[in-house]
Amino acid sequence: MKKSTILGLLAALVLPVGVVAEESDAPPALTDVWIMVPKAGMAQQFEAAVTKHMAFRAENNDSRQWMTFTPVIGDKLNLYQFRACCFDWADQDTYAVEEADKGFDANWGENAHQYVDHYHHYFDRTDWKNSHWPDEGTDGPYYGVTSWVLKEDAPSASGEARKQMSQLAKDGGWGEKSGPWLWLRQIGGKDKLALVSPYANFADMAPPEQKFYEFASEELGSEEKADAMFEQFSSGFASSDYTLWKYREDLSSPSDDE
């Protein structure tokens, strides 16, 4: 991976940050992730069915808040991503019983499933320790996600460099300058690492005045040390891509104030 790719990614953190959770009081790490592709020509019917299904979940007191996203920029624009955070492994057993008892699975099967071409199901594990994210989350509505596919023999040094970059950013106040970031590791399918950056609008996507590379060079004392850190980080990845997702309130669980 080229250094410019990493620099562009880390320089794109541009929203002001609120109160960020410390590791000791961070939420549980797991997020339930469903990605679905509607059958050709049936996106409208699919969305109508999803809206009804989310209302059914709300009426039956679903204990999880489901957030729905669709891509704005990327290779595959026909995806729908449904996410529910945050829980531990044992909570998933409890929720599986709830879904069956409250008829969530049955309702989906009777109404929305007929419009789905195929599904992907993963869990994401959030690295709260190395992230910089407001306790209350962010309003988005846009979320830039750069994901990397890890090499099968990815050196541990790559992970150490990621932690070094994150700590460097925290210690130097990068988040206060340029906004939140969130690290995720996918469980299931390809071994992927992702970095999430929130944006209020497209104007927010312009890189900050000081690039992260310049910031890191200053903090480390030289460009040579910054170069070494970035090269170490990139040594663990086989490929990368970038997708800009938009939060779809109309297809998500109704909020408490609705």
C-alpha positions as CSV (number, residue, x, y, z in Angstrom):
1,M,0.0,0.0,0.0
2,K,1.3,3.4,-0.9
3,K,2.1,5.8,1.9
4,S,-0.1,8.4,0.2
5,T,-3.1,6.1,0.7
6,I,-2.6,5.9,4.4
7,L,-1.9,9.6,4.7
8,G,-5.0,10.5,2.9
9,L,-7.0,8.2,5.1
10,L,-5.6,9.5,8.4
11,A,-5.8,13.1,7.3
12,A,-9.5,12.8,6.6
13,L,-10.7,13.0,10.2
14,V,-12.5,16.3,10.3
15,L,-15.4,16.5,12.8
16,P,-15.1,18.1,16.2
17,V,-15.0,15.5,19.0
18,G,-17.0,15.4,22.1
19,V,-16.4,13.4,25.3
20,V,-14.5,10.2,24.4
21,A,-14.9,7.1,26.5
22,E,-11.8,5.8,28.3
23,E,-10.9,2.1,27.9
24,S,-12.2,1.4,31.5
25,D,-15.7,2.5,30.8
26,A,-15.9,1.8,27.0
27,P,-19.0,-0.1,25.7
28,P,-18.8,-3.8,24.9
29,A,-16.8,-4.4,21.8
30,L,-19.1,-6.4,19.4
31,T,-21.4,-5.2,16.7
32,D,-23.8,-7.4,14.8
33,V,-23.5,-6.6,11.0
34,W,-25.8,-7.8,8.2
35,I,-25.1,-6.8,4.6
36,M,-27.9,-7.5,2.1
37,V,-28.3,-7.2,-1.7
38,P,-31.9,-6.9,-2.9
39,K,-33.0,-8.7,-6.0
40,A,-32.6,-6.8,-9.3
41,G,-35.3,-4.2,-9.7
42,M,-36.7,-4.8,-6.2
43,A,-34.9,-2.2,-4.1
44,Q,-38.1,-0.1,-3.6
45,Q,-40.1,-3.2,-2.4
46,F,-37.2,-4.2,-0.2
47,E,-37.0,-0.8,1.5
48,A,-40.8,-0.7,2.0
49,A,-40.5,-4.2,3.7
50,V,-37.6,-3.1,5.8
51,T,-39.5,0.0,7.1
52,K,-42.4,-2.3,8.1
53,H,-40.1,-4.8,9.7
54,M,-38.3,-2.1,11.8
55,A,-41.7,-0.8,13.0
56,F,-42.6,-4.4,14.0
57,R,-39.4,-4.7,16.0
58,A,-40.1,-1.4,17.7
59,E,-43.7,-2.4,18.5
60,N,-42.4,-5.6,20.1
61,N,-39.7,-3.8,22.2
62,D,-36.6,-4.9,20.4
63,S,-33.7,-4.5,22.9
64,R,-31.3,-3.5,20.1
65,Q,-31.2,-0.4,18.0
66,W,-30.5,-1.2,14.4
67,M,-28.8,1.4,12.2
68,T,-29.0,1.1,8.4
69,F,-26.5,2.4,5.9
70,T,-26.3,2.5,2.1
71,P,-23.1,3.3,0.1
72,V,-22.7,6.7,-1.7
73,I,-19.1,6.1,-3.0
74,G,-17.6,2.7,-3.7
75,D,-17.5,-0.4,-6.0
76,K,-20.9,-1.8,-5.0
77,L,-23.7,0.6,-4.6
78,N,-26.6,-1.9,-4.2
79,L,-25.7,-2.9,-0.6
80,Y,-27.7,-2.3,2.6
81,Q,-25.8,-2.6,5.8
82,F,-27.6,-3.1,9.1
83,R,-25.7,-2.7,12.4
84,A,-26.5,-3.1,16.1
85,C,-23.9,-2.2,18.7
86,C,-22.7,-2.9,21.4
87,F,-22.6,-6.3,23.2
88,D,-20.5,-9.2,24.5
89,W,-20.6,-12.8,23.2
90,A,-23.0,-14.0,25.9
91,D,-25.4,-11.2,25.0
92,Q,-25.7,-12.8,21.5
93,D,-27.1,-16.0,23.0
94,T,-29.7,-14.0,24.9
95,Y,-30.7,-12.0,21.8
96,A,-31.1,-15.1,19.7
97,V,-33.8,-16.2,22.1
98,E,-35.4,-12.8,22.1
99,E,-35.5,-12.8,18.3
100,A,-37.3,-16.1,18.2
101,D,-39.7,-15.4,21.1
102,K,-40.7,-12.0,19.7
103,G,-41.1,-13.3,16.2
104,F,-38.5,-11.0,14.6
105,D,-37.0,-13.8,12.4
106,A,-40.4,-15.0,11.4
107,N,-41.6,-11.5,10.5
108,W,-38.6,-10.9,8.3
109,G,-39.0,-14.2,6.6
110,E,-42.7,-13.5,5.8
111,N,-42.2,-10.0,4.5
112,A,-38.7,-8.9,3.5
113,H,-36.8,-12.1,2.7
114,Q,-38.6,-12.5,-0.7
115,Y,-36.8,-9.3,-2.0
116,V,-33.3,-10.3,-0.9
117,D,-30.9,-11.8,-3.4
118,H,-28.2,-12.7,-0.8
119,Y,-26.9,-12.0,2.6
120,H,-23.6,-11.5,4.4
121,H,-23.4,-11.8,8.2
122,Y,-20.4,-10.7,10.3
123,F,-19.5,-9.3,13.7
124,D,-17.2,-6.3,14.1
125,R,-15.0,-6.0,17.1
126,T,-14.3,-2.4,18.1
127,D,-10.8,-1.5,19.3
128,W,-11.9,1.2,21.8
129,K,-8.4,1.5,23.3
130,N,-6.9,2.8,20.1
131,S,-10.0,4.7,18.8
132,H,-11.1,8.3,19.5
133,W,-14.9,8.4,19.5
134,P,-17.5,10.4,21.4
135,D,-19.4,8.7,24.1
136,E,-22.7,9.7,22.5
137,G,-21.5,8.7,19.0
138,T,-21.8,11.0,16.0
139,D,-24.6,12.3,13.9
140,G,-22.8,11.6,10.6
141,P,-24.8,11.2,8.4
142,Y,-21.8,10.1,6.3
143,Y,-19.1,7.6,7.3
144,G,-16.0,7.0,5.4
145,V,-14.7,3.5,5.8
146,T,-11.3,2.4,4.7
147,S,-10.8,-1.3,5.0
148,W,-7.7,-3.5,4.6
149,V,-7.5,-7.2,3.9
150,L,-4.8,-8.6,6.1
151,K,-2.1,-10.9,4.7
152,E,-2.2,-14.5,5.9
153,D,1.2,-14.0,7.4
154,A,0.7,-10.4,8.4
155,P,3.6,-9.4,10.7
156,S,2.7,-8.4,14.2
157,A,4.8,-5.2,13.6
158,S,1.9,-3.9,11.4
159,G,-0.5,-4.0,14.4
160,E,2.1,-2.4,16.7
161,A,2.5,0.4,14.2
162,R,-1.3,1.0,14.2
163,K,-1.2,1.3,17.9
164,Q,1.7,3.6,17.7
165,M,-0.1,5.9,15.2
166,S,-3.2,5.9,17.4
167,Q,-1.3,6.7,20.6
168,L,0.7,9.4,18.8
169,A,-2.5,11.0,17.6
170,K,-4.0,10.9,21.1
171,D,-1.0,12.2,22.8
172,G,-0.5,15.0,20.3
173,G,-4.1,16.1,20.3
174,W,-4.8,15.1,16.7
175,G,-8.4,14.3,17.5
176,E,-9.1,17.7,18.8
177,K,-7.7,19.1,15.6
178,S,-9.3,16.8,13.1
179,G,-12.0,14.7,14.7
180,P,-13.0,11.1,15.7
181,W,-11.8,7.8,14.4
182,L,-12.9,4.2,15.1
183,W,-10.9,1.0,14.5
184,L,-12.9,-2.2,13.7
185,R,-11.8,-5.8,13.0
186,Q,-14.2,-8.0,11.1
187,I,-15.1,-11.5,12.4
188,G,-16.2,-13.8,9.7
189,G,-15.2,-13.9,6.0
190,K,-11.9,-12.3,5.1
191,D,-9.8,-11.0,7.9
192,K,-10.3,-7.2,7.6
193,L,-9.3,-4.1,9.5
194,A,-11.3,-0.9,9.1
195,L,-11.0,2.7,10.0
196,V,-14.2,4.8,10.3
197,S,-14.3,8.6,10.0
198,P,-17.6,10.5,10.4
199,Y,-18.6,13.5,8.2
200,A,-21.5,16.0,8.5
201,N,-21.5,16.8,4.8
202,F,-19.2,16.6,1.7
203,A,-17.4,19.8,2.7
204,D,-16.2,18.1,5.8
205,M,-14.4,15.6,3.7
206,A,-11.7,18.1,2.6
207,P,-8.4,17.2,4.3
208,P,-7.3,19.4,7.3
209,E,-4.7,22.0,6.8
210,Q,-2.0,19.9,8.4
211,K,-1.7,16.4,7.1
212,F,-1.3,13.5,9.5
213,Y,2.1,12.7,8.0
214,E,3.3,16.2,8.8
215,F,1.8,15.9,12.3
216,A,3.5,12.5,12.8
217,S,6.9,13.8,11.6
218,E,6.8,16.6,14.1
219,E,5.7,14.3,16.9
220,L,8.4,11.7,16.1
221,G,11.1,14.3,15.3
222,S,11.8,13.4,11.7
223,E,10.3,12.3,8.4
224,E,12.4,9.2,8.4
225,K,10.8,7.9,11.6
226,A,7.3,8.7,10.2
227,D,8.2,6.9,7.0
228,A,9.3,3.8,8.9
229,M,6.1,3.8,11.0
230,F,3.9,4.0,7.9
231,E,5.8,1.3,6.1
232,Q,5.6,-0.9,9.1
233,F,1.8,-0.4,9.2
234,S,1.3,-1.2,5.5
235,S,3.4,-4.3,5.7
236,G,0.5,-6.3,7.0
237,F,-2.1,-5.8,4.2
238,A,-2.8,-7.4,0.9
239,S,-5.3,-4.8,-0.4
240,S,-7.5,-1.9,0.6
241,D,-10.6,-0.1,-0.5
242,Y,-12.7,2.9,0.5
243,T,-16.5,3.2,0.8
244,L,-18.5,6.2,1.9
245,W,-21.7,5.1,3.7
246,K,-24.8,7.2,4.5
247,Y,-26.9,6.6,7.5
248,R,-30.5,5.9,6.5
249,E,-32.8,7.0,9.4
250,D,-35.8,6.0,7.4
251,L,-34.7,2.3,7.3
252,S,-33.4,2.2,10.9
253,S,-35.0,1.4,14.2
254,P,-37.2,4.3,15.3
255,S,-35.5,6.4,17.9
256,D,-36.8,6.8,21.4
257,D,-38.0,10.3,20.7
258,E,-40.1,9.4,17.6
